[in-house]
Amino acid sequence: MARPIRATISAPALRHNYAQAKAAAPRSRVLAVVKANGYGHGLDRVARSLGPVVDGFGTLEIEGAVRLRESGFAGEIVLLEGFFEASELAVIAGARLATSVHSEEQLRMLHASPPPTPIDIYLKINTGMNRLGIAPRAAKGALDRIRESGAAKSITLMTHFANADGPAGVAEAMRRFEEATQGLALPRSLANSAAIFAHPETHADTVREGVALYGATPFADRSAEQLGLKPVMTLTSQVIAVQELEPGDTVGYGSTFRCDRAMRIGVVACGYADGYPRHAPSGTPVVVGGVRTKTVGRVSMDMITVDLKPVSHARVGTPVTLWGEGLPIDEVAVASGTVGYELMCAVMPRVPIIEVA
């Protein structure tokens, strides 16, 4: 019998979450962001689920972008980090991809080794994230250089918000963007997941739905359920052993958890080699047999241990939900000191995937 851990991916939930972004930004095109293998959900699986309804895809990996095109998708595919070598410009043109341009080096490559045919370009402007992007004061000069290169079939102005999910908001970033692009009558792509749901003034022509597409919240103070989102990935397993412990007994490596009473402890087939966060502390929520309880002790490579006191009926074979339907991934992430993005992307190849169409 196969080890019982499974990740179930719900295509209806994926389509629902995409529709939520469309409803929140009804006058905008919505790019589904599928970088990092569709946030761990499978690039091909996500594309297949969304293909009939999606306006376009955003990704980082050129190989995945080309695969999307070769699969028959005819809509827009945007390389959000752009190109890394001049030789990629020919691939981008051949596959009819769009690319961001965010640096002096990329501008030089466009001039020195232009693509064989013009391509769609997203000019990225740095409005305070300070990762990628042309400085606002240099944006119009960069635009002129792109036009002079003859490489552009179309140009969209783009930025990425550092604080759309928090109290600082987008006002300062929008001020910088508007100042940098004043007088430019070009399409705009500004909003990420947080801005889609919190800042309608940023919606513009195209928004980019990332983590919200997969049913996690970009906010610390608003749950996915409050945003109308559904979990796409549900990670499940089973209890594979039960230990009856006495007061003073310890659990797991390092004996970090000590029983303060007689306890029934369930051993679950899931560990950090499956993608469960090793740094998840005792008390991380878990659902056993439909009842919420908590982990105890350290996460091992292949197992976690859970308190069965609230689950009197639990025994070997009782189902366990690690996150997803019935236990929001964001709750597990917060307990583990991380974000839902990381948990989604960390699920390991040895975990079987079940797709619900």
C-alpha positions as CSV (number, residue, x, y, z in Angstrom):
1,M,0.0,0.0,0.0
2,A,1.3,3.5,-0.9
3,R,2.2,5.9,1.8
4,P,-1.0,7.9,2.5
5,I,0.0,11.5,2.0
6,R,-1.7,13.2,-0.9
7,A,-2.0,16.7,-2.4
8,T,-5.4,17.3,-4.0
9,I,-5.6,20.1,-6.5
10,S,-9.1,21.5,-7.2
11,A,-9.6,23.0,-10.7
12,P,-13.1,24.3,-9.8
13,A,-11.5,26.3,-6.9
14,L,-8.8,27.6,-9.2
15,R,-11.4,28.9,-11.7
16,H,-13.5,30.3,-8.8
17,N,-10.6,32.3,-7.5
18,Y,-9.8,33.6,-10.9
19,A,-13.4,34.7,-11.3
20,Q,-13.2,36.5,-7.9
21,A,-10.3,38.6,-9.3
22,K,-12.4,39.3,-12.5
23,A,-15.3,40.4,-10.3
24,A,-13.1,42.7,-8.1
25,A,-11.5,44.3,-11.2
26,P,-14.3,44.1,-13.8
27,R,-12.7,46.6,-16.3
28,S,-9.3,45.0,-16.3
29,R,-7.6,42.0,-17.9
30,V,-6.4,39.5,-15.3
31,L,-3.1,37.7,-15.8
32,A,-2.9,34.4,-13.9
33,V,0.6,34.3,-12.3
34,V,2.0,30.7,-12.7
35,K,5.6,31.2,-11.8
36,A,7.4,28.5,-9.6
37,N,5.4,25.7,-11.3
38,G,2.1,27.4,-10.7
39,Y,3.0,28.1,-7.0
40,G,3.6,24.4,-6.6
41,H,0.3,23.4,-8.1
42,G,1.7,22.4,-11.5
43,L,2.1,24.8,-14.4
44,D,0.4,22.5,-17.0
45,R,-2.4,21.6,-14.6
46,V,-3.1,25.3,-13.8
47,A,-3.0,26.2,-17.5
48,R,-5.3,23.4,-18.4
49,S,-7.8,24.4,-15.8
50,L,-7.8,28.1,-16.7
51,G,-7.2,28.0,-20.4
52,P,-10.8,28.5,-21.6
53,V,-11.3,31.6,-19.4
54,V,-7.9,33.2,-18.7
55,D,-6.9,36.5,-20.2
56,G,-3.2,35.6,-20.0
57,F,-0.4,34.2,-17.9
58,G,2.5,35.7,-16.1
59,T,5.6,33.7,-15.3
60,L,9.4,33.9,-14.8
61,E,10.8,30.8,-16.4
62,I,11.1,31.0,-20.2
63,E,11.0,27.2,-20.6
64,G,7.6,27.2,-19.0
65,A,6.4,30.1,-21.0
66,V,7.4,28.4,-24.2
67,R,5.7,25.2,-23.1
68,L,2.5,27.1,-22.5
69,R,2.6,28.5,-26.0
70,E,3.4,25.0,-27.5
71,S,0.4,23.6,-25.6
72,G,-1.8,25.7,-27.8
73,F,-2.5,28.7,-25.6
74,A,-2.8,31.7,-27.9
75,G,-3.2,34.5,-25.4
76,E,-0.7,36.7,-23.7
77,I,2.2,35.2,-21.8
78,V,4.4,37.7,-19.9
79,L,7.9,37.0,-18.6
80,L,7.8,39.0,-15.4
81,E,11.5,39.1,-14.8
82,G,12.2,39.5,-18.5
83,F,15.2,38.0,-20.3
84,F,18.6,37.3,-18.9
85,E,20.7,36.9,-22.1
86,A,20.4,38.5,-25.5
87,S,20.0,35.1,-27.1
88,E,16.6,34.8,-25.4
89,L,15.1,37.6,-27.4
90,A,14.9,35.4,-30.5
91,V,13.1,32.7,-28.4
92,I,10.7,35.4,-27.0
93,A,9.9,36.6,-30.5
94,G,9.5,33.1,-31.9
95,A,7.1,32.1,-29.1
96,R,5.2,35.4,-29.2
97,L,5.9,36.1,-25.6
98,A,5.8,39.5,-23.8
99,T,8.7,40.5,-21.6
100,S,9.4,43.0,-18.9
101,V,12.3,45.4,-19.3
102,H,13.5,46.6,-15.9
103,S,17.3,47.4,-16.2
104,E,20.0,49.2,-18.0
105,E,21.5,45.9,-19.0
106,Q,18.3,44.8,-20.7
107,L,18.0,48.1,-22.5
108,R,21.5,47.6,-23.9
109,M,20.7,44.1,-25.0
110,L,17.6,45.3,-26.9
111,H,19.8,47.7,-28.8
112,A,22.8,45.4,-29.4
113,S,20.8,42.3,-30.2
114,P,17.3,43.2,-31.1
115,P,14.7,40.4,-31.6
116,P,14.2,39.3,-35.2
117,T,10.6,40.6,-35.0
118,P,9.1,43.2,-32.6
119,I,7.9,41.9,-29.2
120,D,5.4,43.1,-26.6
121,I,7.3,44.9,-23.8
122,Y,6.3,45.7,-20.2
123,L,8.5,48.6,-19.0
124,K,8.9,48.1,-15.2
125,I,9.3,51.2,-13.1
126,N,10.6,51.0,-9.5
127,T,8.2,52.8,-7.2
128,G,9.6,51.8,-3.9
129,M,10.0,48.0,-3.9
130,N,13.6,48.5,-4.8
131,R,14.0,45.1,-6.4
132,L,13.5,45.3,-10.2
133,G,12.6,48.4,-12.1
134,I,13.8,51.6,-13.8
135,A,14.1,54.6,-11.5
136,P,11.2,56.9,-12.0
137,R,13.4,59.8,-13.1
138,A,14.8,57.5,-15.9
139,A,11.5,56.0,-17.0
140,K,10.8,58.4,-20.0
141,G,14.4,58.0,-21.2
142,A,14.1,54.2,-21.0
143,L,10.8,54.4,-23.0
144,D,12.6,56.5,-25.7
145,R,15.4,54.0,-25.9
146,I,12.9,51.1,-26.3
147,R,11.2,52.9,-29.1
148,E,14.5,53.8,-30.8
149,S,15.5,50.2,-30.7
150,G,12.6,49.1,-32.9
151,A,12.2,46.1,-30.7
152,A,8.7,46.9,-29.4
153,K,5.5,45.9,-30.9
154,S,3.6,47.3,-27.9
155,I,4.7,48.9,-24.6
156,T,2.9,48.6,-21.3
157,L,3.9,50.5,-18.2
158,M,4.3,48.3,-15.1
159,T,5.2,48.5,-11.4
160,H,4.9,46.3,-8.4
161,F,3.7,47.4,-5.0
162,A,5.7,46.9,-1.8
163,N,2.9,47.7,0.6
164,A,-0.5,47.0,-1.1
165,D,-1.2,44.4,1.7
166,G,-0.4,46.7,4.6
167,P,-1.3,50.0,6.3
168,A,1.2,52.0,4.2
169,G,-0.9,51.2,1.1
170,V,-0.1,52.3,-2.4
171,A,-0.5,56.1,-2.3
172,E,3.3,56.9,-2.3
173,A,4.0,54.3,-5.0
174,M,1.1,55.6,-7.1
175,R,2.4,59.2,-6.7
176,R,5.8,58.1,-8.0
177,F,4.4,56.1,-10.8
178,E,2.1,58.9,-12.0
179,E,4.9,61.5,-11.8
180,A,7.2,59.2,-13.8
181,T,4.6,58.5,-16.5
182,Q,2.8,61.8,-16.7
183,G,1.6,62.5,-20.3
184,L,2.2,58.9,-21.5
185,A,-0.9,57.4,-23.0
186,L,0.2,53.8,-22.7
187,P,-1.5,50.7,-21.1
188,R,-0.7,50.0,-17.5
189,S,-0.3,46.9,-15.3
190,L,0.0,47.8,-11.6
191,A,-2.1,45.6,-9.3
192,N,-0.9,42.4,-7.6
193,S,-3.3,40.2,-5.6
194,A,-3.5,42.6,-2.6
195,A,-4.1,45.6,-4.8
196,I,-6.8,43.8,-6.7
197,F,-8.9,43.3,-3.6
198,A,-7.9,46.5,-1.6
199,H,-7.0,49.3,-4.0
200,P,-9.4,49.6,-7.0
201,E,-7.6,52.8,-8.1
202,T,-4.7,50.6,-9.2
203,H,-6.6,48.3,-11.5
204,A,-5.9,50.0,-14.8
205,D,-5.7,47.9,-17.9
206,T,-4.2,44.6,-16.6
207,V,-3.9,43.2,-13.1
208,R,-1.8,40.2,-12.0
209,E,-3.4,37.6,-9.7
210,G,-0.7,35.6,-7.8
211,V,-1.2,34.0,-4.4
212,A,-5.0,34.7,-4.4
213,L,-5.4,32.6,-7.4
214,Y,-4.5,29.6,-5.3
215,G,-6.8,30.4,-2.4
216,A,-4.4,32.1,0.1
217,T,-4.7,35.6,1.4
218,P,-2.1,38.3,0.7
219,F,-3.2,40.1,3.9
220,A,-2.4,39.7,7.5
221,D,-5.8,40.9,8.7
222,R,-8.2,39.5,6.1
223,S,-8.6,35.8,5.5
224,A,-9.0,34.0,2.2
225,E,-12.5,33.2,3.1
226,Q,-13.3,36.9,3.7
227,L,-12.0,37.6,0.2
228,G,-14.3,34.9,-1.2
229,L,-11.4,32.6,-2.1
230,K,-11.3,28.8,-2.0
231,P,-8.3,26.6,-1.2
232,V,-6.9,25.0,-4.4
233,M,-4.4,22.6,-2.7
234,T,-5.4,20.3,0.1
235,L,-2.6,18.3,1.7
236,T,-3.9,15.2,3.5
237,S,-2.4,12.1,5.2
238,Q,-3.4,9.6,7.9
239,V,-2.5,8.6,11.4
240,I,-0.1,5.7,11.1
241,A,0.6,5.0,14.8
242,V,-0.7,5.9,18.2
243,Q,1.4,6.3,21.3
244,E,-0.1,6.2,24.9
245,L,2.2,8.4,27.0
246,E,2.5,9.2,30.7
247,P,3.1,12.5,32.3
248,G,6.8,13.5,31.9
249,D,7.3,11.5,28.7
250,T,8.8,13.4,25.8
251,V,8.1,13.4,22.0
252,G,10.4,13.7,19.1
253,Y,13.9,14.8,18.4
254,G,15.5,16.8,21.1
255,S,12.7,15.9,23.5
256,T,11.3,19.5,23.0
257,F,7.8,18.5,24.0
258,R,7.1,17.0,27.4
259,C,3.7,15.6,28.4
260,D,2.1,17.4,31.4
261,R,-0.5,14.7,31.6
262,A,-1.3,11.3,30.2
263,M,-1.6,11.8,26.4
264,R,-2.6,10.0,23.3
265,I,-0.2,11.0,20.5
266,G,-0.9,10.4,16.8
267,V,1.9,9.9,14.4
268,V,1.1,11.3,10.9
269,A,2.8,10.4,7.6
270,C,4.0,13.8,6.7
271,G,7.3,15.6,7.3
272,Y,9.7,18.1,6.0
273,A,10.7,15.8,3.1
274,D,7.1,16.1,2.0
275,G,7.2,19.9,2.2
276,Y,5.8,20.4,5.7
277,P,7.7,23.2,7.4
278,R,10.4,21.8,9.7
279,H,10.2,25.0,11.8
280,A,6.5,24.5,12.5
281,P,6.3,24.6,16.4
282,S,4.3,22.6,18.8
283,G,0.7,24.0,18.6
284,T,0.6,24.3,14.8
285,P,-3.1,23.6,13.8
286,V,-4.0,20.3,12.2
287,V,-7.3,18.5,11.6
288,V,-7.6,14.9,12.5
289,G,-10.8,13.0,11.8
290,G,-12.6,16.2,11.1
291,V,-11.6,17.7,14.5
292,R,-9.1,20.5,15.0
293,T,-6.1,19.8,17.2
294,K,-2.4,20.7,17.2
295,T,1.1,19.3,16.6
296,V,3.5,18.4,19.4
297,G,7.2,18.1,19.2
298,R,9.6,18.7,16.3
299,V,8.7,18.0,12.7
300,S,10.7,15.0,11.4
301,M,11.7,14.2,7.9
302,D,8.8,11.8,7.3
303,M,6.5,12.3,10.3
304,I,4.7,14.8,12.6
305,T,3.1,14.0,15.9
306,V,-0.3,15.4,17.0
307,D,-2.3,15.6,20.2
308,L,-5.3,13.2,20.0
309,K,-7.0,14.4,23.2
310,P,-9.8,16.3,21.2
311,V,-10.1,13.3,18.8
312,S,-11.2,10.4,21.0
313,H,-12.1,8.3,18.0
314,A,-8.7,8.6,16.3
315,R,-6.9,5.5,15.5
316,V,-4.5,4.2,12.8
317,G,-6.0,5.1,9.4
318,T,-7.8,8.2,10.6
319,P,-7.6,10.9,8.0
320,V,-5.5,14.1,8.6
321,T,-5.7,17.5,6.9
322,L,-2.4,19.4,7.0
323,W,-3.8,22.4,5.2
324,G,-6.5,23.2,2.6
325,E,-10.2,22.4,2.7
326,G,-11.1,22.7,6.4
327,L,-7.8,24.3,7.5
328,P,-6.6,27.4,5.7
329,I,-3.0,27.2,4.6
330,D,-2.5,30.7,6.0
331,E,-3.2,29.5,9.5
332,V,-0.5,26.9,9.2
333,A,1.9,29.5,7.7
334,V,1.3,32.0,10.4
335,A,1.9,29.4,13.1
336,S,5.1,28.5,11.3
337,G,6.3,32.0,11.0
338,T,6.1,32.1,7.2
339,V,3.5,32.7,4.4
340,G,1.2,30.5,2.4
341,Y,3.3,31.1,-0.7
342,E,6.2,29.1,0.8
343,L,4.1,26.2,1.9
344,M,2.5,25.8,-1.6
345,C,5.8,26.0,-3.4
346,A,7.6,23.6,-1.0
347,V,5.4,20.5,-1.5
348,M,7.9,17.8,-2.7
349,P,7.8,15.6,-5.8
350,R,7.4,12.5,-3.7
351,V,3.9,13.7,-2.7
352,P,1.3,12.2,-5.2
353,I,-1.0,14.7,-6.8
354,I,-4.7,14.1,-7.3
355,E,-6.5,16.5,-9.6
356,V,-10.2,17.3,-9.2
357,A,-11.5,18.5,-12.5
